[in-house]
Amino acid sequence: MADPESGGAAGPAGYVYYVLRVRRAPSGEPPPCAGVIERLGTAERRSFENADELVRVLAAWEAVRPK
């Protein structure tokens, strides 16, 4: 199966891995989408306060992703 992003065979080289830590909401409140995301292999970490910020972090990292 081909990986459309890399133009080659699917495999580890075609993927970017992240660790996502989401803060828990106090009991009875709706869960927030806030926390920390880390791009594995680079030790880069960014915090986010909402889903829009999370998407912006991912988009920024994708823009500078090594080819």
N, C-alpha and C positions, 0 to 999 in steps of 0.2 A: 504494500500500500504506500503510495507517495504522500509526502508531507507537503501540502501546497505552499506553506510559508518558506520552506528551505529549498524546495525544488528537488529534494532527494528522497531517499527511503526514510520512512518513519523510524524513529528511534530516539535515544536520549539526546542526541545533538539537536533535535528539532523542538525540544521543550525547554522551558524556563520554569524552575521550581521556586515556590514561595512558602514561607511559614506565615500563617495569619493568626493573630491573637486578637480576639474580640472581647471587650469588657462586658461583664455581666451587669445587668440592670438590677437595682434594688427590687425586692419582691413586690409584685403588683404593678410595676411599671412596664410599658412596652420596651422590648429590647432595643438598645441603640445599635447603630452600625458604627462603632468607634473602636479603635484599638491600634495595633501596630502590625505592619507587614514587613517581612524581611525577605530580600532576594538571596536565595541560597547560592553559595559559591562566591559571593562578593562581600558578605557581611554588611550590606547596606540595609539600614532600617529607617522606616518612616512611620510617623504616627498619623492617624486620620481621625477626624471627628464625625464624619458622616460618609455616606455612600459616594457622594460626588467627589469628595477628597480622595477616597480610595481609588476611584476610577482615574482621577488625574494623576496619581502616583504611578499607577500601572501604565498609563499612556506615556508618561514621561520616561519611564524605564524602557518601554518598548521602542521609543524614538532613538535611544542611544544604545540599543542592544547590539552587541558584537555580532557580525555576520559570519 
